């Protein structure tokens, strides 16, 4: 039945691809999703702080409290100009370079499949169409606006799926435990005393101290943190000075930090500012340090990750599922959902069948091309996760 919807889902995906919108305000995208859900017996609400769409499908409930499952698809695009040359390419300066157009179409497909057999569902399903995944904390906004309580009881399982443009089409991946990294920022301002470049002893040089701090941060991470519970620190900005013969009064840098467990994140927040301020003080300077938690790690519940994997294998065969040996270093705000309710997150390969794999561009590239023929399987997988989880919840109900 999923493949009966295939052409419609591909058409929806391509329509969404041509009108990408960024951030939390996606009015045209929201309108297309609402239209795609029209005619289904759903309880639909829209966000007030975002253009989110929450749709609840009421199924048959077991005796006692009804069970509930959440399925999520993110909606926003990236602010870059597309260079794929596709006939349905975006021309508005933004691009669905992360595949969220497929995520929306796949979730619409799952809604249609589940709606067709809603009388057999042993509980309810929340469809979470989320803006603002690309750095705008959209998942948290939707949580604060009640998406997890939209059906009444909180979900007994929450699931998300992300397509990948540089992986074999149709192959699902997942792992229990840490799956994607936490992302935090370290913002540092070093206050010194400016002077003439010929007489550095009369100044307090914030650039030289900053360079030493950056090197010390990298050394500290390699010597104080377990290589098997890793930390990645990247200084992406360093600003200071206006001329080669002038020592400035101050300089600043910003670093992105990724790790995979809450315990390590707690240590980073506590120890890195101490290291920075200590080195600055040793040189007679002062450092202002802010450790900004941005996204927690995406951590898959072990039982739900096993369920995610077995569902993929049952539907598509063992050759189309791989357990990742290591987590991915990217970050994902579905982590906020998984902090609140148990569930699992994974990926689906969508490398273009029209391109040589050597020419596949990764997600977030202006050249990223996705194989949209995976959409029927995408939709079937999400729908089956929900149906089976509801059945398990009903069986466990006293």
N, C-alpha and C positions, 0 to 999 in steps of 0.2 A: 504493500500500500504506500510506503514511503516514496517509492520511485514514481508513483502516479502523480505526486506533487512536485517532482523534480523540475520540470520546465517552469512551473510557476515560481518556485523558489529561486531558480537561477535568474529569472526575469526580475524578481524583487531585489535580489542582491545587486544586479547591475543597475537598477534604478537608484538604489541607495548609494551605489558607488559614484554615481555622477553628481551627487549633491552633498558631499561631505561637509560636516559642520564640527567645530572644535569646542571643547570646554563643556560647560553645564547647560548652555542654552542652545538647543538643537530643534527649533520649531519645525523645520521642514522634514527632518528625520522623524520626529515624533508623529507628524501628520501621516507619513507613509506607513508607519507601524500601526497606528490606530486604524487606518484604512485596511491594512492587511488582516487585522483581527476582526474586522466588521463581519457580522453574521455568525460569529461564534458565541455561544452562551457563556460569556465570561463576565466577571465583576471587575470592571476596569476603572482604575483611578490614575490620575496624573499628579506629578509632583508640584509643589508650590515654589520651592527653591531651585528646582531643576525642571527640565522638560522630560522627566522620567515617565515611564509607563509601567504600572503594576497591574497584572491581570491574574485573577484567581479563577480557577476551574474547579467547580464543585463536583466531586465524584460520589459514588456510593460509599457510605462510611460503615466501618464495622461497628459492632455494639460498643457502647461507651464513647469516649472522646475520639473524634475523628483524627486520623493521622494527616500529616501534611509534608510535602516535599517542595523544595525551591530549586528552580532552574534559572540560571542567569545568562544574559547576553549583553555585552557592552555596546554602546552606540556611537561614541565620538570618534572623530578622525584626528589627523595630525596636520600641523601647519607647514606643509611642504608641497611644492608644485610637482605634480605627477609627470613622469617621463617614460611611461610604459609603452605609449603608442597604441593602446587598446582602443577599439572603436567606441567603448563606453567610458573612456577615461574622464576623470574630473578635469574641469577647466576653470575652477573658481579659486585656485591657489591653495586649496587644502586637498588632502588625500587620505583615503582609507588604506594606509600603508601597513596597518597592523591587523587587517582582516576583520575589523568589527562589522563590516557590511555582511560578511558571511555569518558572523555570530548572530546578528539580528535575524537574518533569513532562516538560519537553522533553528532558532528558537521559535519563530513563527511556525515552521514546519512541525516542530514538536507539539506546539499547541493544537494544531489541526489534527495531528494523529491521535493525541490524547482525547480531544473533544469527540472524535468519532467513536471512541469506546469508553466514554465517560461513565456509562451505566455500570461498567465492570470495574471501575477504579475504586479501590478500597480506601479512599481518602481524597484530599484536595491537593492541588498543585498551584504554586505561585510562580508566575513567569515574571522575572525581574529584568526589564529593559532599562539599562543603566547608562546615563551620560557620565562624562567626566572621569573616565578611567585613566586617561593620559595625564596624570599629575594634578587632577582637580578634586580628588578625594570623593568622587561621586558615590561610591559604595557607602561611605560613612553618612553622607547626606541622606541617602535613601533609608538607611537603618534608622537614623534619627526621625525620619518622617513615617516610620512604621512598616517598612516592607516586610520585616520578619514576622510581624503580627497581622499581616493582611488577611490571612485565612482564619484567624482565631488562635489556635495553638501554634507554637513555634515549630519550625520544620524539624523533622527527625532526620533529615538529610538535605544537604545543599550541594549542588553540583555545577561546575562550570567547565567549559571546553574552549580552548584557544587554537585556532588554525596557525600553521607555520608554512611560510612560502618557500623555504629551502629544505624541506624534508619530503620523503616519498609520500605521494598522495594515498590517503586511505589508511595509513598506519597510525595507531593510537599509542600514546605514551603516558606513563604515570609512575608514581612511586609513593610508598608510605613515608610518613614523617616529613621533614623539611623538603619542600618542592621548589620554592622560589625564595629569593633573598629578601630580607628586610632592607629598606633604604632609608638612610639618615643623612643629614648634612652637618658639617662642621664649619661654622663661620668664624673667622679669626681676624681681628683688627690688632695690629701691633703698633703701639704708640711709642715713638722714640723722641729724638731731638735732631732737627735738621741742621745742615751745615754745608761747608764747602767740601767738594770731593777731594781736594788736595790736603785737607786737614781732618781726616775721619776721627782722630783722637779727640777732637773738640765736639764731636756729635755723638749721637746714639743711633746707630744705623738700623732701621727696621727691616730693610731689605735683606741684609746679611743675616740678621737674626731669623727672619722668616724662612730663608733658604735652609738654615740649620734645622729649624723646627720641622720643615717638610721632610727632610731626610731622616730626622729622628722619629717621626711618626711611622715611616715605613719600617725602620729598624725595630721599633717597639712592637709593631704588629707581628713581625717574623719571629721575634724572640720571646714574646710574652703570651702569644695565642697559639693554640693547638692547630697544626697544619691540617688536621682532619676535621676541624670545626672552623673553617677558614673565615678570614676577613679580607675584603678588598677595599682599599682606600685609594681614590683617585683625586688629585688636586686638579680641578678643571679651570680654575681662575687664580691668577696672582696679579695684583695691581699695586703699583707704587712708583713714585717718581715722575718727573717731567723733563729731565735733562740728564745727560751722562756725567756731568760734573757737579751735580747737586744731590746731596743726601736729603731725602724727604723727612718730614716729621712723622709720617705714618705710612703703613702699607697694609694691605689686607689680602687674604686668600679664602677660597671656599673649596671644600672637599666633599665628594660624595662617598659614603661608606655603606658597604653591603656586608651582611652576615646572615646566618641561617638559624640561629637559636636565640630565644629571649634572654638566656643567661649571658651570652656573649654581648648582646646589645646593651644589657644593663652595665656590664663592665666597661664597654666603650664609652658610654655616657658618663661614667664616673671617672675613668682614668685618663682619657685623652685630654680633656681640659686641664687636668693637673699637670700633665706632661708639657703642654704648650705654655701655660703660665709659668711653670718652673724654669724652662729654658729662657723665656723672655726675661724673667727676673734675674737670672744668672748673668745676663748681659746688661743689666741696669735699665731694662725697658719694661713696659707694662703691656699685657695682652688682654683683650676683651674676647671671650670665647663663648659661643652659643652652640650647643649640641641640639639639633632640631630633629626630633623623631618625625619621620614622614610616612613610611609604610611599614607595618610589621611583616615578618616572614610569613609566607604562605605555607602552612603546615597541614598536611593531609592526615586525617584520622586513619589509623592503620586498618581498622575494620572496613571503613568506607572506601579506602584506596583498594583494598582487596576486592570489594564488591564492584567498584568501577572497572577494575582489570578483568574480573570474571565475566562481567556483562559484555565488554568489548570482545573477549575471546569467544563467548557463546554465540554472539551475533555474527561475527566476521571471521572467526578462525584464529588459531594461535599465531599464525604467521603475520597477522595484522595488529598484534599488540607487542609492545616492548616495555619492560620495566627499566626505567632509567637508573643507571648505577649511581649517578650524582645529581644533586639538585641543579636547577638553572639559576644563573646569577642575575637574571632580570628580576623585576619586582612587579607586583600585581595587587590591586586593591580588593580583589575577592578575598584576600587575607583577612579583611575586616569581618566579612561574613563568617569565615571559618573560625574566627575568635569567639563568635557568639553561638554558633550551632555546629554540630559535627558534619563533616562532608569531605569532598575530595575535588581536586582540580587536575586537569591534564591537558594534553595537546593532541592535535590531529594534523598529520602531514597533509599539505595542500600544494606541493610543488607542481608547477604547470607541466602538463603532459605535452604541451606544444614546444617546450624549450628543452635544450640539453641541460641536464643537472648542473653542468659546469657554469651555466649561465643563470642559475637561480640566484636571485637577490634576496637577502634576508628581510624580515619584517623591519619596518621603519626606514626602508630604502625607497627613494622615489622610483626605483625600477622594480619594486616587488610585484610579482604577478601570482595570483592565487588560482588554483584549480577549482572552479566552482561546481564541478560534477561531483564533488564529495558531499554536497549539501543533503541529498536524501539520506545518506548514512549518518551524517551529522544529526539530522532531525530524528531519525530512528533511534540512534544511540541515546540521546537525551530523553526521548519519550520512554524508552525501555528502562532507563535508570529510574525514572519516576514511578512507573507502574510496578516494577519489581520491589522498590523500596517501600512503597505503600503496602504491598502484599506482605513483606517481611514485618512491617510494623503492626499490621493487623494480626498476624500469626503470633506475635509476641505479646499482644494485648491480653490482659487477664480476663 
